[in-house]
Amino acid sequence: MYTLIESRGEIAKAQDALEATIRQNFKTRVVKDIGWQGGRRKHQTLNVQSGYWFYSADHKEGDNPKRLNWFGKHGDGPGVQIAVEVNVPYAGRNDMLAGFFARHNQTGRVYLFHTGRVGGGAKGVSKDAFLAWSALTPAIVQDANGDQRNGIVVMPIEGKGATRSAIDYVQSIIDFKQAVRDGETITPETKERERLLKAYYEESSGRRKGKIKARDIDYVSRHGEVVNALSAWRTASGLVPGEKLVKNVLIDLGLKKAGGLIEVYEVKTSSSRGDVYMAIGQLTVHSPSESCRRIMVLPADDALKADLAAALQRNGIELIRYRLSETDARILG
């Protein structure tokens, strides 16, 4: 669970830390026009790294003042297009803005969040469609009044490799918008994922709990990167004709054949009891038959308690490990 940061001073401090972290990694500075549907800012200074850009500035005019945090893909030419705006309020809770900061209750780490609200104007570009297509799982954030807000972790505001998760998130939005243009988001499979997503959030409030250790390399924000590495690893291991990798809000990754799941994978950020208990339940519930392989994916450097290891063996759950560095996620098998 996370707590929304609402005080003016704490938000300003978080924003300063965010910008310092991004600029430490996005070291190249260029001047370009920033464009979006119906508007343009000319001759703005961007921070660029690995083909992506970041821009931040105050926007105090109008009825909804905010700090702008814009991200996009960088290339040749005099201008760039905004992929996603993660604008944050100066104080309080503001649901008109898609960005906010929140603190993890167990580790104390502060993160930049995005609601998943995607703009761009094209028919089919929407929050529900994006979340269903990407299979990203928003976390539950609680404000000072005890009310909840859901958001996707964009990146920690500090830490080793912090900007990697932001780059992954920006690219997922770019890929989604391309998928909309290609007609991939109107398939029956994607619509079913949208239905599952809505049902999931109707019944899952307050579900995600458990103690997570603070680490130099942030495992929470890079869950999606591990899932992507897992998908690439499983593909490289070999697929036979008719097999297809799938994911949705209920499972991190699955292997499907002839209409049914034959493998289910669940990635966790630690080997704590809470995470392992949850993974056992998820793998048990979402494997459709006894013949379906159930695989838990845990960090390589987290020791697994003997009784938990025995429980996996007893329940026919396989275990594979992964390791994160500042630059990549690697599946060890």
ABEGO torsion letter per residue (X at the ends): XBBBBABAAAAAAAAAAAAAAAAAABABBBBBBBBBBGBBBBGBBBBBBGGBBBBBBBBABEABBBBBBBBBBBBBEABBBBABBBBBBABEBBAABABBBBBBAAAGBBBBBBAGBBBGGBBGBBAAAAAAAAGBBBBBBBBAAGBBBBBBBABBABEBGAAAAAAAAAAAAAAAAAAAAAGAAABAAAAAAAAAAAAAAAAABGABBEBBBBBABBAAAAAAAAAAAAAAAAAAAEBBBGBBBBBBAABABBBBBGGBBABBBBBBABABAAAAAAAAAAAAAABABAABBBBBBBBAABBBBAAAAAAAAAAGBBBBBBBBBAABBBBAX
